[in-house]
Amino acid sequence: MPVISSTEVDETSSSLVRTANNIKSLFLRLFSFIPYPMYYTYIIWSQSLDIFYKGITQDPEHRLWEHNNGMSRFTASKGPWALVYLKQHTTKREAIIEEKRIKRLNDKSIHKLISSPNNIAPPLG
């Protein structure tokens, strides 16, 4: 049975660590272009009924289309809907927490939120 010196073990261990770091580095370079999923809280407004609907989504444009095309039970007969507030979040948890917060706001606070600099929704008009 061959005898392995501690120097050989150290060199092998160092080599394995370098290989693992190279693989990790290569993986990060290869997949860094893939965007992380973003979540959004949004507020839509029905001008005909002057009511707001609040929710979360990963695709605000498609979600607005769903609201305006009868694919959401609550909003189906109350449109047309316009996107008046949009805020981006890096995690679903953040978006859910924000959604719960904005669902508790009164109309005055909602109007203030809509006019805030945090709103990334395109202006109406």
N, CA, C and O atoms as a GROMACS GRO file, in nm:
protein
  500
    1MET      N    1   0.084  -0.116   0.000
    1MET     CA    2   0.000   0.000   0.000
    1MET      C    3   0.090   0.124   0.000
    1MET      O    4   0.179   0.135   0.083
    2PRO      N    5   0.065   0.216  -0.093
    2PRO     CA    6   0.153   0.334  -0.099
    2PRO      C    7   0.127   0.427   0.019
    2PRO      O    8   0.015   0.439   0.069
    3VAL      N    9   0.231   0.492   0.061
    3VAL     CA   10   0.223   0.588   0.170
    3VAL      C   11   0.216   0.727   0.108
    3VAL      O   12   0.296   0.763   0.022
    4ILE      N   13   0.118   0.806   0.156
    4ILE     CA   14   0.102   0.942   0.105
    4ILE      C   15   0.147   1.038   0.212
    4ILE      O   16   0.105   1.030   0.328
    5SER      N   17   0.234   1.129   0.173
    5SER     CA   18   0.286   1.225   0.270
    5SER      C   19   0.184   1.336   0.294
    5SER      O   20   0.092   1.357   0.214
    6SER      N   21   0.202   1.406   0.404
    6SER     CA   22   0.111   1.516   0.436
    6SER      C   23   0.124   1.628   0.334
    6SER      O   24   0.027   1.701   0.311
    7THR      N   25   0.239   1.644   0.273
    7THR     CA   26   0.258   1.745   0.170
    7THR      C   27   0.173   1.711   0.047
    7THR      O   28   0.110   1.799  -0.012
    8GLU      N   29   0.171   1.582   0.010
    8GLU     CA   30   0.090   1.540  -0.104
    8GLU      C   31  -0.059   1.560  -0.075
    8GLU      O   32  -0.134   1.598  -0.165
    9VAL      N   33  -0.101   1.534   0.048
    9VAL     CA   34  -0.240   1.554   0.087
    9VAL      C   35  -0.274   1.702   0.078
    9VAL      O   36  -0.380   1.738   0.025
   10ASP      N   37  -0.186   1.789   0.129
   10ASP     CA   38  -0.209   1.933   0.124
   10ASP      C   39  -0.218   1.982  -0.020
   10ASP      O   40  -0.304   2.064  -0.053
   11GLU      N   41  -0.128   1.932  -0.107
   11GLU     CA   42  -0.128   1.973  -0.246
   11GLU      C   43  -0.257   1.927  -0.316
   11GLU      O   44  -0.316   2.002  -0.394
   12THR      N   45  -0.299   1.804  -0.289
   12THR     CA   46  -0.422   1.751  -0.348
   12THR      C   47  -0.543   1.829  -0.299
   12THR      O   48  -0.632   1.861  -0.377
   13SER      N   49  -0.545   1.859  -0.172
   13SER     CA   50  -0.654   1.936  -0.113
   13SER      C   51  -0.660   2.075  -0.174
   13SER      O   52  -0.768   2.122  -0.210
   14SER      N   53  -0.546   2.141  -0.187
   14SER     CA   54  -0.541   2.274  -0.248
   14SER      C   55  -0.587   2.270  -0.393
   14SER      O   56  -0.657   2.359  -0.439
   15SER      N   57  -0.546   2.164  -0.463
   15SER     CA   58  -0.586   2.149  -0.603
   15SER      C   59  -0.738   2.132  -0.615
   15SER      O   60  -0.800   2.189  -0.704
   16LEU      N   61  -0.796   2.054  -0.526
   16LEU     CA   62  -0.941   2.034  -0.527
   16LEU      C   63  -1.015   2.164  -0.497
   16LEU      O   64  -1.118   2.193  -0.558
   17VAL      N   65  -0.962   2.240  -0.403
   17VAL     CA   66  -1.025   2.369  -0.368
   17VAL      C   67  -1.018   2.464  -0.488
   17VAL      O   68  -1.116   2.531  -0.519
   18ARG      N   69  -0.901   2.470  -0.555
   18ARG     CA   70  -0.887   2.554  -0.674
   18ARG      C   71  -0.984   2.511  -0.783
   18ARG      O   72  -1.046   2.596  -0.847
   19THR      N   73  -0.998   2.381  -0.804
   19THR     CA   74  -1.090   2.329  -0.906
   19THR      C   75  -1.234   2.367  -0.871
   19THR      O   76  -1.310   2.410  -0.958
   20ALA      N   77  -1.272   2.351  -0.746
   20ALA     CA   78  -1.408   2.388  -0.703
   20ALA      C   79  -1.432   2.536  -0.724
   20ALA      O   80  -1.539   2.576  -0.771
   21ASN      N   81  -1.334   2.620  -0.690
   21ASN     CA   82  -1.348   2.765  -0.709
   21ASN      C   83  -1.357   2.800  -0.857
   21ASN      O   84  -1.433   2.890  -0.894
   22ASN      N   85  -1.281   2.730  -0.941
   22ASN     CA   86  -1.289   2.754  -1.086
   22ASN      C   87  -1.426   2.717  -1.140
   22ASN      O   88  -1.481   2.788  -1.223
   23ILE      N   89  -1.480   2.606  -1.094
   23ILE     CA   90  -1.613   2.563  -1.138
   23ILE      C   91  -1.718   2.665  -1.094
   23ILE      O   92  -1.806   2.702  -1.171
   24LYS      N   93  -1.708   2.710  -0.970
   24LYS     CA   94  -1.802   2.810  -0.918
   24LYS      C   95  -1.793   2.939  -1.000
   24LYS      O   96  -1.895   2.996  -1.037
   25SER      N   97  -1.672   2.983  -1.028
   25SER     CA   98  -1.652   3.105  -1.105
   25SER      C   99  -1.709   3.091  -1.246
   25SER      O  100  -1.775   3.182  -1.296
   26LEU      N  101  -1.685   2.976  -1.309
   26LEU     CA  102  -1.738   2.951  -1.443
   26LEU      C  103  -1.891   2.950  -1.441
   26LEU      O  104  -1.954   3.008  -1.528
   27PHE      N  105  -1.950   2.885  -1.343
   27PHE     CA  106  -2.095   2.879  -1.329
   27PHE      C  107  -2.153   3.020  -1.316
   27PHE      O  108  -2.252   3.053  -1.382
   28LEU      N  109  -2.092   3.103  -1.232
   28LEU     CA  110  -2.142   3.238  -1.212
   28LEU      C  111  -2.132   3.321  -1.340
   28LEU      O  112  -2.221   3.399  -1.371
   29ARG      N  113  -2.022   3.303  -1.415
   29ARG     CA  114  -2.007   3.376  -1.541
   29ARG      C  115  -2.109   3.328  -1.644
   29ARG      O  116  -2.166   3.410  -1.717
   30LEU      N  117  -2.133   3.199  -1.650
   30LEU     CA  118  -2.226   3.144  -1.749
   30LEU      C  119  -2.370   3.184  -1.722
   30LEU      O  120  -2.446   3.209  -1.815
   31PHE      N  121  -2.408   3.189  -1.596
   31PHE     CA  122  -2.549   3.211  -1.564
   31PHE      C  123  -2.580   3.348  -1.506
   31PHE      O  124  -2.691   3.370  -1.458
   32SER      N  125  -2.485   3.439  -1.509
   32SER     CA  126  -2.509   3.573  -1.453
   32SER      C  127  -2.604   3.654  -1.539
   32SER      O  128  -2.663   3.751  -1.490
   33PHE      N  129  -2.621   3.617  -1.666
   33PHE     CA  130  -2.712   3.691  -1.753
   33PHE      C  131  -2.857   3.660  -1.725
   33PHE      O  132  -2.945   3.735  -1.768
   34ILE      N  133  -2.886   3.552  -1.653
   34ILE     CA  134  -3.024   3.515  -1.624
   34ILE      C  135  -3.076   3.605  -1.512
   34ILE      O  136  -3.025   3.602  -1.400
   35PRO      N  137  -3.177   3.685  -1.543
   35PRO     CA  138  -3.228   3.776  -1.440
   35PRO      C  139  -3.303   3.701  -1.331
   35PRO      O  140  -3.369   3.600  -1.356
   36TYR      N  141  -3.292   3.753  -1.212
   36TYR     CA  142  -3.372   3.698  -1.103
   36TYR      C  143  -3.516   3.741  -1.125
   36TYR      O  144  -3.540   3.851  -1.175
   37PRO      N  145  -3.612   3.656  -1.090
   37PRO     CA  146  -3.751   3.698  -1.107
   37PRO      C  147  -3.782   3.818  -1.017
   37PRO      O  148  -3.742   3.821  -0.901
   38MET      N  149  -3.851   3.913  -1.072
   38MET     CA  150  -3.890   4.031  -0.995
   38MET      C  151  -4.039   4.020  -0.964
   38MET      O  152  -4.116   3.959  -1.039
   39TYR      N  153  -4.077   4.078  -0.855
   39TYR     CA  154  -4.216   4.082  -0.815
   39TYR      C  155  -4.257   4.228  -0.805
   39TYR      O  156  -4.175   4.315  -0.775
   40TYR      N  157  -4.382   4.254  -0.829
   40TYR     CA  158  -4.434   4.390  -0.827
   40TYR      C  159  -4.562   4.395  -0.745
   40TYR      O  160  -4.644   4.304  -0.750
   41THR      N  161  -4.577   4.504  -0.670
   41THR     CA  162  -4.708   4.536  -0.615
   41THR      C  163  -4.767   4.640  -0.710
   41THR      O  164  -4.695   4.723  -0.765
   42TYR      N  165  -4.897   4.632  -0.729
   42TYR     CA  166  -4.959   4.725  -0.822
   42TYR      C  167  -5.094   4.770  -0.769
   42TYR      O  168  -5.157   4.703  -0.687
   43ILE      N  169  -5.137   4.884  -0.819
   43ILE     CA  170  -5.272   4.934  -0.795
   43ILE      C  171  -5.328   4.968  -0.932
   43ILE      O  172  -5.267   5.040  -1.011
   44ILE      N  173  -5.447   4.916  -0.959
   44ILE     CA  174  -5.519   4.955  -1.080
   44ILE      C  175  -5.643   5.031  -1.038
   44ILE      O  176  -5.692   5.015  -0.927
   45TRP      N  177  -5.693   5.113  -1.129
   45TRP     CA  178  -5.805   5.201  -1.098
   45TRP      C  179  -5.911   5.190  -1.207
   45TRP      O  180  -5.880   5.192  -1.327
   46SER      N  181  -6.034   5.179  -1.164
   46SER     CA  182  -6.147   5.180  -1.256
   46SER      C  183  -6.208   5.320  -1.255
   46SER      O  184  -6.266   5.363  -1.155
   47GLN      N  185  -6.193   5.390  -1.366
   47GLN     CA  186  -6.247   5.525  -1.374
   47GLN      C  187  -6.400   5.523  -1.369
   47GLN      O  188  -6.460   5.613  -1.310
   48SER      N  189  -6.462   5.422  -1.428
   48SER     CA  190  -6.609   5.417  -1.433
   48SER      C  191  -6.670   5.403  -1.294
   48SER      O  192  -6.777   5.458  -1.268
   49LEU      N  193  -6.604   5.330  -1.204
   49LEU     CA  194  -6.657   5.310  -1.069
   49LEU      C  195  -6.575   5.382  -0.962
   49LEU      O  196  -6.613   5.384  -0.845
   50ASP      N  197  -6.464   5.441  -1.003
   50ASP     CA  198  -6.372   5.511  -0.911
   50ASP      C  199  -6.333   5.421  -0.793
   50ASP      O  200  -6.345   5.460  -0.676
   51ILE      N  201  -6.285   5.301  -0.826
   51ILE     CA  202  -6.237   5.208  -0.723
   51ILE      C  203  -6.097   5.160  -0.758
   51ILE      O  204  -6.055   5.162  -0.874
   52PHE      N  205  -6.026   5.119  -0.656
   52PHE     CA  206  -5.890   5.068  -0.672
   52PHE      C  207  -5.888   4.918  -0.645
   52PHE      O  208  -5.967   4.866  -0.566
   53TYR      N  209  -5.797   4.851  -0.713
   53TYR     CA  210  -5.770   4.710  -0.687
   53TYR      C  211  -5.620   4.699  -0.666
   53TYR      O  212  -5.542   4.756  -0.743
   54LYS      N  213  -5.578   4.625  -0.563
   54LYS     CA  214  -5.435   4.610  -0.533
   54LYS      C  215  -5.396   4.464  -0.542
   54LYS      O  216  -5.474   4.376  -0.507
   55GLY      N  217  -5.274   4.439  -0.591
   55GLY     CA  218  -5.228   4.302  -0.603
   55GLY      C  219  -5.079   4.292  -0.623
   55GLY      O  220  -5.007   4.392  -0.620
   56ILE      N  221  -5.032   4.167  -0.643
   56ILE     CA  222  -4.891   4.144  -0.676
   56ILE      C  223  -4.884   4.060  -0.803
   56ILE      O  224  -4.977   3.985  -0.834
   57THR      N  225  -4.774   4.073  -0.875
   57THR     CA  226  -4.754   3.999  -0.999
   57THR      C  227  -4.607   3.998  -1.036
   57THR      O  228  -4.527   4.075  -0.983
   58GLN      N  229  -4.571   3.908  -1.127
   58GLN     CA  230  -4.438   3.910  -1.185
   58GLN      C  231  -4.440   3.974  -1.323
   58GLN      O  232  -4.335   4.007  -1.378
   59ASP      N  233  -4.558   3.992  -1.379
   59ASP     CA  234  -4.572   4.047  -1.514
   59ASP      C  235  -4.685   4.150  -1.514
   59ASP      O  236  -4.799   4.117  -1.546
   60PRO      N  237  -4.654   4.276  -1.480
   60PRO     CA  238  -4.760   4.378  -1.468
   60PRO      C  239  -4.841   4.399  -1.595
   60PRO      O  240  -4.962   4.417  -1.589
   61GLU      N  241  -4.776   4.397  -1.710
   61GLU     CA  242  -4.847   4.421  -1.836
   61GLU      C  243  -4.950   4.310  -1.863
   61GLU      O  244  -5.064   4.338  -1.899
   62HIS      N  245  -4.908   4.186  -1.844
   62HIS     CA  246  -4.999   4.074  -1.867
   62HIS      C  247  -5.112   4.073  -1.762
   62HIS      O  248  -5.227   4.043  -1.794
   63ARG      N  249  -5.078   4.105  -1.638
   63ARG     CA  250  -5.179   4.106  -1.532
   63ARG      C  251  -5.285   4.212  -1.559
   63ARG      O  252  -5.404   4.187  -1.537
   64LEU      N  253  -5.245   4.328  -1.607
   64LEU     CA  254  -5.342   4.432  -1.641
   64LEU      C  255  -5.432   4.383  -1.755
   64LEU      O  256  -5.552   4.407  -1.753
   65TRP      N  257  -5.373   4.315  -1.854
   65TRP     CA  258  -5.452   4.258  -1.962
   65TRP      C  259  -5.556   4.160  -1.907
   65TRP      O  260  -5.672   4.161  -1.950
   66GLU      N  261  -5.515   4.076  -1.812
   66GLU     CA  262  -5.609   3.982  -1.751
   66GLU      C  263  -5.725   4.054  -1.682
   66GLU      O  264  -5.841   4.014  -1.696
   67HIS      N  265  -5.693   4.161  -1.608
   67HIS     CA  266  -5.799   4.238  -1.541
   67HIS      C  267  -5.896   4.298  -1.643
   67HIS      O  268  -6.017   4.299  -1.620
   68ASN      N  269  -5.844   4.346  -1.752
   68ASN     CA  270  -5.928   4.412  -1.852
   68ASN      C  271  -5.999   4.316  -1.946
   68ASN      O  272  -6.082   4.357  -2.027
   69ASN      N  273  -5.967   4.188  -1.936
   69ASN     CA  274  -6.030   4.089  -2.025
   69ASN      C  275  -6.106   3.982  -1.948
   69ASN      O  276  -6.119   3.868  -1.994
   70GLY      N  277  -6.156   4.018  -1.831
   70GLY     CA  278  -6.245   3.931  -1.755
   70GLY      C  279  -6.182   3.806  -1.696
   70GLY      O  280  -6.253   3.710  -1.669
   71MET      N  281  -6.052   3.806  -1.675
   71MET     CA  282  -5.986   3.686  -1.624
   71MET      C  283  -5.963   3.691  -1.474
   71MET      O  284  -5.901   3.601  -1.417
   72SER      N  285  -6.012   3.794  -1.410
   72SER     CA  286  -6.003   3.806  -1.265
   72SER      C  287  -6.145   3.825  -1.213
   72SER      O  288  -6.214   3.918  -1.255
   73ARG      N  289  -6.188   3.739  -1.124
   73ARG     CA  290  -6.327   3.739  -1.079
   73ARG      C  291  -6.372   3.875  -1.025
   73ARG      O  292  -6.479   3.923  -1.061
   74PHE      N  293  -6.292   3.936  -0.940
   74PHE     CA  294  -6.333   4.062  -0.877
   74PHE      C  295  -6.340   4.177  -0.977
   74PHE      O  296  -6.430   4.260  -0.970
   75THR      N  297  -6.246   4.181  -1.069
   75THR     CA  298  -6.237   4.296  -1.159
   75THR      C  299  -6.309   4.278  -1.291
   75THR      O  300  -6.318   4.373  -1.370
   76ALA      N  301  -6.361   4.161  -1.317
   76ALA     CA  302  -6.417   4.127  -1.449
   76ALA      C  303  -6.521   4.227  -1.500
   76ALA      O  304  -6.515   4.266  -1.616
   77SER      N  305  -6.613   4.268  -1.418
   77SER     CA  306  -6.722   4.354  -1.467
   77SER      C  307  -6.708   4.498  -1.423
   77SER      O  308  -6.804   4.575  -1.428
   78LYS      N  309  -6.590   4.535  -1.379
   78LYS     CA  310  -6.574   4.670  -1.321
   78LYS      C  311  -6.480   4.760  -1.399
   78LYS      O  312  -6.452   4.872  -1.354
   79GLY      N  313  -6.430   4.717  -1.512
   79GLY     CA  314  -6.330   4.793  -1.588
   79GLY      C  315  -6.393   4.897  -1.677
   79GLY      O  316  -6.513   4.923  -1.669
   80PRO      N  317  -6.312   4.957  -1.762
   80PRO     CA  318  -6.172   4.926  -1.786
   80PRO      C  319  -6.082   4.973  -1.671
   80PRO      O  320  -6.113   5.067  -1.598
   81TRP      N  321  -5.970   4.903  -1.660
   81TRP     CA  322  -5.874   4.930  -1.553
   81TRP      C  323  -5.750   4.998  -1.609
   81TRP      O  324  -5.708   4.970  -1.721
   82ALA      N  325  -5.693   5.087  -1.528
   82ALA     CA  326  -5.568   5.154  -1.565
   82ALA      C  327  -5.466   5.131  -1.453
   82ALA      O  328  -5.500   5.138  -1.334
   83LEU      N  329  -5.344   5.104  -1.491
   83LEU     CA  330  -5.236   5.087  -1.394
   83LEU      C  331  -5.195   5.224  -1.343
   83LEU      O  332  -5.150   5.309  -1.420
   84VAL      N  333  -5.213   5.247  -1.212
   84VAL     CA  334  -5.180   5.378  -1.156
   84VAL      C  335  -5.064   5.374  -1.057
   84VAL      O  336  -5.009   5.478  -1.021
   85TYR      N  337  -5.026   5.253  -1.013
   85TYR     CA  338  -4.914   5.241  -0.918
   85TYR      C  339  -4.843   5.110  -0.942
   85TYR      O  340  -4.906   5.006  -0.962
   86LEU      N  341  -4.710   5.116  -0.940
   86LEU     CA  342  -4.629   4.996  -0.959
   86LEU      C  343  -4.499   5.013  -0.880
   86LEU      O  344  -4.432   5.116  -0.890
   87LYS      N  345  -4.466   4.911  -0.803
   87LYS     CA  346  -4.342   4.913  -0.725
   87LYS      C  347  -4.276   4.776  -0.739
   87LYS      O  348  -4.341   4.672  -0.727
   88GLN      N  349  -4.145   4.778  -0.764
   88GLN     CA  350  -4.069   4.656  -0.786
   88GLN      C  351  -4.011   4.604  -0.655
   88GLN      O  352  -3.970   4.681  -0.569
   89HIS      N  353  -4.008   4.470  -0.642
   89HIS     CA  354  -3.952   4.404  -0.523
   89HIS      C  355  -3.861   4.290  -0.569
   89HIS      O  356  -3.884   4.230  -0.674
   90THR      N  357  -3.759   4.262  -0.491
   90THR     CA  358  -3.667   4.155  -0.528
   90THR      C  359  -3.714   4.018  -0.481
   90THR      O  360  -3.668   3.916  -0.532
   91THR      N  361  -3.806   4.013  -0.384
   91THR     CA  362  -3.856   3.885  -0.338
   91THR      C  363  -4.009   3.887  -0.332
   91THR      O  364  -4.072   3.992  -0.318
   92LYS      N  365  -4.066   3.769  -0.343
   92LYS     CA  366  -4.211   3.756  -0.333
   92LYS      C  367  -4.258   3.797  -0.194
   92LYS      O  368  -4.363   3.859  -0.179
   93ARG      N  369  -4.179   3.763  -0.094
   93ARG     CA  370  -4.215   3.798   0.044
   93ARG      C  371  -4.229   3.949   0.062
   93ARG      O  372  -4.324   3.997   0.123
   94GLU      N  373  -4.132   4.026   0.006
   94GLU     CA  374  -4.141   4.172   0.014
   94GLU      C  375  -4.268   4.223  -0.054
   94GLU      O  376  -4.336   4.312  -0.001
   95ALA      N  377  -4.300   4.166  -0.169
   95ALA     CA  378  -4.419   4.209  -0.242
   95ALA      C  379  -4.546   4.180  -0.164
   95ALA      O  380  -4.638   4.262  -0.161
   96ILE      N  381  -4.552   4.063  -0.102
   96ILE     CA  382  -4.671   4.026  -0.024
   96ILE      C  383  -4.688   4.120   0.096
   96ILE      O  384  -4.798   4.163   0.126
   97ILE      N  385  -4.578   4.150   0.163
   97ILE     CA  386  -4.584   4.241   0.277
   97ILE      C  387  -4.633   4.379   0.232
   97ILE      O  388  -4.716   4.439   0.300
   98GLU      N  389  -4.582   4.428   0.119
   98GLU     CA  390  -4.625   4.559   0.068
   98GLU      C  391  -4.772   4.555   0.024
   98GLU      O  392  -4.846   4.650   0.047
   99GLU      N  393  -4.812   4.445  -0.039
   99GLU     CA  394  -4.952   4.433  -0.080
   99GLU      C  395  -5.045   4.441   0.042
   99GLU      O  396  -5.146   4.512   0.039
  100LYS      N  397  -5.011   4.370   0.147
  100LYS     CA  398  -5.093   4.374   0.268
  100LYS      C  399  -5.099   4.514   0.326
  100LYS      O  400  -5.203   4.558   0.375
  101ARG      N  401  -4.986   4.584   0.320
  101ARG     CA  402  -4.982   4.722   0.372
  101ARG      C  403  -5.072   4.813   0.290
  101ARG      O  404  -5.151   4.889   0.346
  102ILE      N  405  -5.060   4.807   0.156
  102ILE     CA  406  -5.139   4.901   0.075
  102ILE      C  407  -5.288   4.866   0.075
  102ILE      O  408  -5.371   4.953   0.049
  103LYS      N  409  -5.321   4.742   0.103
  103LYS     CA  410  -5.463   4.705   0.112
  103LYS      C  411  -5.530   4.768   0.233
  103LYS      O  412  -5.653   4.778   0.238
  104ARG      N  413  -5.451   4.809   0.331
  104ARG     CA  414  -5.507   4.873   0.451
  104ARG      C  415  -5.518   5.025   0.438
  104ARG      O  416  -5.575   5.091   0.525
  105LEU      N  417  -5.464   5.081   0.330
  105LEU     CA  418  -5.462   5.228   0.316
  105LEU      C  419  -5.599   5.283   0.279
  105LEU      O  420  -5.678   5.218   0.210
  106ASN      N  421  -5.627   5.404   0.326
  106ASN     CA  422  -5.749   5.472   0.284
  106ASN      C  423  -5.723   5.544   0.150
  106ASN      O  424  -5.609   5.548   0.103
  107ASP      N  425  -5.828   5.599   0.090
  107ASP     CA  426  -5.815   5.662  -0.042
  107ASP      C  427  -5.713   5.776  -0.043
  107ASP      O  428  -5.637   5.790  -0.138
  108LYS      N  429  -5.712   5.857   0.062
  108LYS     CA  430  -5.618   5.969   0.068
  108LYS      C  431  -5.473   5.917   0.064
  108LYS      O  432  -5.388   5.973  -0.005
  109SER      N  433  -5.446   5.812   0.139
  109SER     CA  434  -5.311   5.755   0.142
  109SER      C  435  -5.276   5.688   0.009
  109SER      O  436  -5.161   5.692  -0.035
  110ILE      N  437  -5.375   5.628  -0.055
  110ILE     CA  438  -5.351   5.567  -0.186
  110ILE      C  439  -5.315   5.674  -0.289
  110ILE      O  440  -5.221   5.656  -0.367
  111HIS      N  441  -5.387   5.785  -0.289
  111HIS     CA  442  -5.356   5.894  -0.381
  111HIS      C  443  -5.215   5.949  -0.356
  111HIS      O  444  -5.142   5.982  -0.450
  112LYS      N  445  -5.177   5.957  -0.230
  112LYS     CA  446  -5.042   6.003  -0.195
  112LYS      C  447  -4.937   5.904  -0.246
  112LYS      O  448  -4.832   5.944  -0.296
  113LEU      N  449  -4.966   5.775  -0.232
  113LEU     CA  450  -4.875   5.671  -0.280
  113LEU      C  451  -4.861   5.676  -0.433
  113LEU      O  452  -4.751   5.662  -0.486
  114ILE      N  453  -4.971   5.697  -0.501
  114ILE     CA  454  -4.970   5.704  -0.647
  114ILE      C  455  -4.882   5.820  -0.695
  114ILE      O  456  -4.816   5.809  -0.798
  115SER      N  457  -4.883   5.930  -0.622
  115SER     CA  458  -4.803   6.046  -0.664
  115SER      C  459  -4.661   6.045  -0.606
  115SER      O  460  -4.586   6.140  -0.624
  116SER      N  461  -4.624   5.938  -0.536
  116SER     CA  462  -4.492   5.932  -0.474
  116SER      C  463  -4.383   5.898  -0.577
  116SER      O  464  -4.412   5.841  -0.682
  117PRO      N  465  -4.257   5.932  -0.546
  117PRO     CA  466  -4.146   5.900  -0.637
  117PRO      C  467  -4.118   5.749  -0.646
  117PRO      O  468  -4.048   5.706  -0.738
  118ASN      N  469  -4.171   5.668  -0.553
  118ASN     CA  470  -4.153   5.524  -0.558
  118ASN      C  471  -4.237   5.457  -0.666
  118ASN      O  472  -4.216   5.341  -0.700
  119ASN      N  473  -4.333   5.530  -0.720
  119ASN     CA  474  -4.424   5.477  -0.820
  119ASN      C  475  -4.353   5.472  -0.956
  119ASN      O  476  -4.313   5.575  -1.009
  120ILE      N  477  -4.338   5.350  -1.010
  120ILE     CA  478  -4.272   5.336  -1.140
  120ILE      C  479  -4.371   5.311  -1.254
  120ILE      O  480  -4.331   5.280  -1.366
  121ALA      N  481  -4.500   5.324  -1.225
  121ALA     CA  482  -4.602   5.307  -1.330
  121ALA      C  483  -4.592   5.422  -1.429
  121ALA      O  484  -4.565   5.536  -1.390
  122PRO      N  485  -4.612   5.393  -1.556
  122PRO     CA  486  -4.612   5.503  -1.655
  122PRO      C  487  -4.729   5.597  -1.629
  122PRO      O  488  -4.835   5.552  -1.586
  123PRO      N  489  -4.711   5.725  -1.653
  123PRO     CA  490  -4.820   5.820  -1.626
  123PRO      C  491  -4.941   5.792  -1.716
  123PRO      O  492  -4.927   5.747  -1.830
  124LEU      N  493  -5.059   5.820  -1.661
  124LEU     CA  494  -5.181   5.803  -1.740
  124LEU      C  495  -5.188   5.912  -1.844
  124LEU      O  496  -5.136   6.022  -1.825
  125GLY      N  497  -5.252   5.880  -1.953
  125GLY     CA  498  -5.274   5.989  -2.047
  125GLY      C  499  -5.247   5.952  -2.184
  125GLY      O  500  -5.261   6.034  -2.274
   0.00000   0.00000   0.00000
